[in-house]
Structure formats: structure tokens, C-alpha cells
Amino acid sequence: MKLIKNLTQKPAHANFLTAIVALLMLQACSDDDPVSPPFFKEPGTGEFFRLKDFGEVDVIPQNRQVRVLVRVTDSVGFGITNLEKTDFEVLENNIDKVNDVEANTKIDPDSIPFTIKTVLLLDMSRSVEGKIGEIKTAVKELIQAKVPEQEFAIYTFDSQVELIRDFTTNTSELLSAVNALEETGLDASTNLYRAIMEASQTWQDNISIEQIEEGSMIIFTDGKHNADPGLQVGDAINAIGEKSVFIAALDGPNLDEATLVEIAGDESRYLFASDVSGLANVFLDIQDKILTQSKSIYYITYTSPISVPGNQNLKIFIRDNRNPGADCMVEKTFSTNGF
């Protein structure tokens, strides 16, 4: 019995040290620090998801409402659109808000007004002469597949870049602009990099709780840059920045696939048609990817139970996500001042 007593009782100096450590920890945590115990998340065995947030957490103090936008994509950056509330883990100071009835957590990807900007950048140089009629047909199939909240702008390029139709949702006007494209007497030069630089500046992505406006550029070409030797591929890529770009490539003797994949940013954004008859399917495949991307932003809201001022910790996961990287989650802090 004496042995057991010695094993279960702490020496006096151990109790003193424990008290000192606890005091130091309390002093290190000011009122403004998130109250969040240590947290570790093991990778799951399910699908691979990447999570991205858009700026600060939005709060409505009088309602203690916390609001945040999160995009969920797969391993190559394509949007995931079929997630439900039960697929998410929403933790406030490591306490689950999805299963907290009082928190009234909602996951709603459709409650924010959304505008999809789509730029068509069409190579109309001499190498496609004789195919313009079929190219027009493919482009018109793409336009007819647009959704009501989608705005198209049409640019063409050879040695020069020309705006054919600025952003509009009017399908008839877009189809008329395509029908009016010249089919003969085309220029032999291809100023691809200049065209990308100009067209990529025609929209800015703006993603917020009030309004989502996001764009993509579809570049059609069968060749490579052979005009304006002062421009390099890096100039085009720098102009694109983080904007979304897809390549619709048509097989041809001058097609520079390696450079086009570099411009697209990933092989999955480079779509190839071996014949002009397959171009419509390429355009429609890209359209499907754009629409999927537009629906991959999730609007997450819940009511916080906290009624004292300070900074709180928010973590958002997808359950059983096998992504081991830092983008397996979103972690933010928000203020409860005024709650």
C-alpha cells in the first residue's frame, strides 16, 4: 500500500512547477488570442479535396452570425459541387458546429448572386482558312449552351487583336457577332501572347458574401506565337496571373502543345481536337468545367454561442479528406467584439 501511495502522489516540487507552468500559459494568452486547444487532423481515406477561402470571415455581431466562403476543388483544381452539410466539419475553437443544433449551421452554394464572365479568344489567322465555317458552328454551339448568369465576350486575333463583342448575356447578339466573322483574306501572323495579355485584363474576379463575379478565358488556336518577337510566353502567363484559362487546341503543323499547356497551367485545362469536327465537343467540355467551377464555392453560416469579446478560431474541413497538405483545411480567426 505504501508503494502504491508513493506512485500516485506527486512530490511537492512537482505541484509547484505545474502551478508555475499553468500561470505562464495564462499570462501568454491575452484576451485577444483565440481560445483553441492543440489540434491535429489525420488525413482520411476518402477523396482528395483542396479548400480555399476568400478573405476575412464576415460576422454580423447583433446576430452572432459567422459567414465564410470556401471553394472546394479536386487535386488538379476542378470544382467539387455535390457536397452536403454532413460532408463538412466546421469547428469554432475546435467545437463542432455542423452537429450543434443551436448553431443552425447552413451550407448553401446558391444563395449569393453569381456572374460568370467568359472570354472567347479565337485564332483567326491564315492557318485556319477553309475551316472558319466549322469553327463558327462549334463556337455557336458553345454560346447556345450558356446559362442565364453567364456573360460572353468575343475577341479574335491574327497579327492584331480585335474585340468582336463585349460582355453580354444576349445570345442573339453573340451569335450574330460570330456569323459576321471573316472567312477569307486572313493574316498569316499569330500574335498569341499579345492577345492573351489584352483579353486577360478585361475582367477581375470579385468574390464576396454580397456578390460573386468570376471569369474564365477560352483560347482557341491551331498554331503558335510568331508575331511580336519582343513578347515571351512568360509575359502572357504573368498577365493571366491566377485567372482561369482553358485551351481549345486544333491539330495543325504549327501547334505548340508544350507552350499551350504551360499557358493553361495544367494538362487538364488543355483540350485537344484532332479534327475541326471535334471542336464543338471540346468547347462544350470546357463549358461544363466552367459551370462546375462556378458552383464549387460554398457559403457557410452559423450562429456562434460566444457572448464575450475576443478573437476566435475557425477551422473548416471535408470529412475523410485524404489530402495531407496545408490546403486540406481553411483556418481563420474572427472577432466576437459586439456579440
C-alpha positions in Angstrom: 0.0 0.0 0.0 2.8 2.4 0.8 4.3 1.7 -2.7 1.0 2.5 -4.4 0.7 5.7 -2.4 4.2 6.8 -3.5 3.4 6.2 -7.1 0.1 8.1 -7.2 1.2 11.2 -5.2 3.2 14.0 -6.8 6.2 15.5 -5.0 5.6 19.0 -3.6 8.1 20.5 -6.0 6.2 18.9 -9.0 3.0 20.5 -7.9 4.8 23.9 -7.6 6.2 23.5 -11.1 2.8 22.6 -12.5 1.3 25.7 -11.0 4.1 27.9 -12.4 3.6 26.5 -15.9 -0.2 27.0 -15.7 0.4 30.6 -14.6 2.8 31.3 -17.5 0.3 29.8 -20.0 -2.5 32.0 -18.7 -0.3 35.1 -18.9 0.7 34.2 -22.5 -2.9 34.0 -23.6 -4.3 37.5 -23.7 -8.0 38.2 -24.1 -7.5 38.8 -27.8 -5.9 35.4 -28.5 -8.1 32.6 -30.0 -9.0 30.1 -27.2 -8.2 27.0 -29.1 -6.6 23.8 -27.6 -4.0 21.9 -29.6 -5.5 20.3 -32.8 -4.2 17.7 -35.2 -6.0 16.3 -38.3 -5.1 12.9 -39.7 -5.5 12.5 -43.5 -8.6 10.4 -44.3 -9.0 7.6 -46.8 -11.7 9.2 -48.9 -11.4 11.5 -51.9 -8.8 14.3 -52.3 -10.1 17.8 -51.7 -8.4 21.2 -51.7 -10.0 24.1 -49.7 -9.6 27.8 -50.3 -11.2 30.8 -48.6 -11.7 34.3 -49.8 -10.5 36.9 -47.4 -11.7 37.7 -43.9 -14.6 35.9 -42.1 -17.7 38.0 -42.2 -19.7 38.5 -39.0 -23.0 40.1 -38.0 -22.4 41.0 -34.3 -26.0 41.6 -33.4 -27.0 38.1 -34.5 -23.7 36.5 -33.6 -23.7 35.2 -37.1 -20.5 33.9 -38.7 -20.2 33.8 -42.5 -17.5 32.5 -44.8 -17.0 31.5 -48.4 -15.0 28.3 -49.2 -14.1 26.8 -52.5 -13.7 23.0 -52.7 -11.7 21.5 -55.6 -10.1 18.2 -56.5 -6.4 17.6 -56.8 -6.0 19.4 -60.1 -8.2 22.4 -59.2 -11.5 21.4 -60.7 -14.6 22.3 -58.7 -16.5 19.9 -56.4 -20.2 20.7 -56.5 -22.1 17.9 -54.7 -21.1 18.3 -51.1 -23.8 18.5 -48.3 -23.6 19.9 -44.8 -22.8 16.5 -43.4 -19.6 16.4 -45.6 -18.2 19.4 -43.7 -16.6 19.8 -40.4 -17.0 23.4 -39.1 -15.1 23.9 -35.8 -15.2 27.0 -33.7 -12.4 26.7 -31.1 -12.4 23.0 -32.1 -16.1 22.6 -31.2 -18.2 21.1 -33.9 -20.8 23.5 -35.3 -22.3 21.2 -38.0 -23.9 19.0 -35.4 -24.7 21.8 -33.0 -28.4 22.4 -33.2 -28.2 25.9 -31.6 -25.5 26.9 -34.2 -28.0 26.3 -37.0 -25.1 25.7 -39.5 -26.0 26.1 -43.2 -24.0 25.1 -46.3 -25.6 27.0 -49.2 -23.7 27.4 -52.6 -26.6 29.1 -54.4 -27.7 31.9 -52.1 -25.3 34.6 -53.4 -25.8 36.4 -56.8 -23.3 35.0 -59.3 -22.0 36.3 -62.6 -19.8 34.1 -64.9 -17.6 36.0 -67.2 -16.3 34.0 -70.2 -13.9 35.4 -72.8 -13.6 33.6 -76.1 -10.2 34.3 -77.7 -10.3 33.0 -81.2 -7.3 32.4 -83.5 -8.4 33.7 -87.0 -5.1 33.6 -88.7 -4.5 32.1 -92.2 -3.8 28.6 -90.9 -7.5 28.1 -90.2 -8.7 29.5 -93.5 -11.0 27.0 -95.1 -12.2 25.8 -91.6 -13.8 29.0 -90.5 -17.3 27.8 -91.2 -16.9 24.8 -89.0 -15.2 26.8 -86.3 -18.1 29.2 -86.3 -20.5 26.3 -85.9 -18.6 25.0 -82.9 -18.4 28.4 -81.3 -22.2 28.9 -81.7 -22.9 25.6 -80.0 -20.8 26.8 -77.1 -22.8 30.1 -76.9 -26.1 28.3 -77.1 -25.0 26.2 -74.1 -24.6 29.3 -71.9 -26.5 29.8 -68.7 -28.5 32.9 -67.9 -26.0 34.4 -65.5 -23.1 33.9 -68.0 -21.7 36.8 -70.0 -19.6 36.2 -73.1 -17.1 38.5 -74.8 -15.5 37.6 -78.1 -12.1 38.5 -79.3 -10.2 37.4 -82.4 -6.5 37.6 -83.2 -4.0 37.3 -86.0 -1.2 39.9 -86.1 -3.7 42.2 -84.3 -6.2 41.7 -81.5 -9.8 42.7 -82.1 -12.8 42.9 -79.8 -15.8 41.5 -81.8 -18.4 41.7 -79.0 -18.0 42.9 -75.4 -19.5 41.1 -72.4 -23.2 40.4 -72.8 -25.8 37.8 -71.8 -27.6 38.4 -75.1 -27.4 35.1 -77.0 -28.7 36.6 -80.3 -26.1 39.3 -80.4 -23.3 36.9 -79.7 -24.4 34.5 -82.5 -24.7 37.5 -84.9 -21.1 38.5 -84.0 -19.9 35.0 -84.8 -21.8 34.8 -88.0 -20.1 38.1 -89.1 -16.5 36.8 -88.8 -14.5 37.0 -92.0 -13.7 33.6 -93.6 -11.1 34.7 -96.3 -8.2 37.1 -96.7 -6.8 36.2 -93.3 -3.5 37.4 -91.9 -0.6 34.9 -91.7 0.7 36.1 -88.4 -0.3 34.8 -84.9 0.1 37.3 -82.1 -1.0 34.8 -79.4 0.9 36.3 -76.4 -0.4 39.9 -77.1 -4.0 38.6 -77.5 -3.8 36.8 -74.1 -2.3 39.8 -72.4 -5.1 42.1 -73.7 -8.0 39.7 -73.2 -7.0 38.7 -69.7 -7.3 42.3 -68.5 -11.0 42.5 -69.4 -12.4 41.2 -66.2 -11.4 41.0 -62.5 -12.6 38.2 -60.2 -14.5 39.5 -57.3 -15.7 37.0 -54.7 -17.5 38.2 -51.6 -20.5 37.5 -49.4 -22.6 40.1 -51.4 -21.6 39.2 -55.0 -19.6 36.6 -56.8 -18.2 37.6 -60.2 -15.7 35.2 -61.7 -14.3 34.7 -65.1 -12.5 32.3 -67.4 -10.8 32.6 -70.8 -11.1 30.0 -73.6 -8.3 30.3 -76.1 -8.7 28.6 -79.4 -5.7 28.1 -81.7 -4.1 25.7 -84.1 -0.6 27.3 -84.0 1.9 29.2 -82.0 3.0 32.8 -81.4 5.0 34.0 -84.4 4.4 37.8 -84.2 5.9 40.5 -82.0 9.3 38.8 -81.1 9.6 41.1 -78.1 7.0 39.1 -76.3 7.7 35.8 -74.5 5.4 33.2 -73.1 6.2 34.4 -69.6 4.6 37.8 -70.5 1.3 36.0 -71.3 1.5 33.9 -68.1 2.2 36.9 -65.9 -0.8 38.7 -67.4 -3.1 35.8 -66.6 -1.9 35.6 -63.0 -4.4 33.4 -61.0 -7.2 33.7 -63.5 -8.8 30.6 -65.0 -7.7 29.7 -68.6 -8.6 26.8 -70.9 -7.0 26.0 -74.2 -9.1 24.6 -77.1 -6.4 23.3 -79.4 -6.9 22.2 -83.0 -4.3 19.9 -84.6 -2.1 21.6 -87.0 1.5 21.6 -88.3 2.5 24.6 -86.1 0.7 23.6 -82.9 3.0 24.2 -79.9 1.4 21.9 -77.3 4.0 22.3 -74.6 3.7 26.1 -74.6 -0.1 25.9 -74.6 -0.1 23.5 -71.6 2.2 25.9 -69.8 -0.2 28.8 -70.5 -3.2 26.7 -69.3 -1.3 25.9 -66.1 -2.2 22.2 -66.2 -2.7 19.5 -68.7 -6.3 19.0 -67.6 -7.0 22.6 -68.8 -5.6 21.8 -72.3 -8.2 20.1 -74.5 -7.2 18.9 -78.0 -9.3 18.3 -81.1 -7.6 16.2 -83.8 -10.1 17.4 -86.4 -12.2 20.6 -86.7 -15.3 18.3 -86.5 -14.4 17.6 -82.8 -14.0 21.2 -81.8 -17.6 21.6 -80.6 -17.2 18.8 -78.1 -14.0 20.4 -76.9 -15.8 23.7 -76.3 -18.8 22.1 -74.6 -16.4 20.1 -72.3 -14.7 23.4 -71.3 -18.2 25.0 -70.7 -19.0 22.1 -68.4 -15.8 22.7 -66.4 -16.5 26.4 -66.2 -20.0 25.8 -64.8 -18.8 23.2 -62.4 -16.1 25.7 -61.2 -18.8 28.4 -60.6 -20.8 26.0 -58.3 -17.8 24.9 -56.2 -18.0 27.9 -53.8 -19.9 27.1 -50.6 -21.5 29.7 -48.4 -21.2 28.6 -44.8 -23.1 30.3 -42.0 -23.7 29.5 -38.3 -24.6 31.2 -35.1 -21.8 31.5 -32.6 -22.6 30.7 -28.9 -19.9 33.0 -27.7 -21.0 36.2 -26.0 -17.7 37.6 -24.8 -15.4 39.8 -26.9 -12.2 38.5 -28.3 -10.7 36.6 -31.3 -12.0 33.1 -32.0 -10.6 30.3 -34.1 -12.5 28.8 -37.1 -11.5 25.6 -38.9 -13.3 24.1 -41.9 -12.6 20.5 -43.2 -14.1 18.0 -45.5 -14.7 14.7 -43.7 -12.4 11.8 -44.6 -10.3 14.1 -46.9 -7.1 12.2 -47.9 -5.3 15.5 -48.7 -2.3 15.7 -46.3 -1.3 19.2 -47.3 -2.0 22.6 -45.7 -4.9 23.2 -48.2 -6.8 20.3 -46.7 -8.5 22.9 -44.5 -9.4 26.5 -44.0 -8.3 28.2 -40.8 -9.3 31.7 -39.9 -9.8 33.9 -36.9 -12.7 36.3 -36.3 -13.6 38.9 -33.7 -16.6 38.5 -31.4 -16.5 42.1 -30.3 -20.1 43.3 -30.2 -21.5 39.8 -29.8 
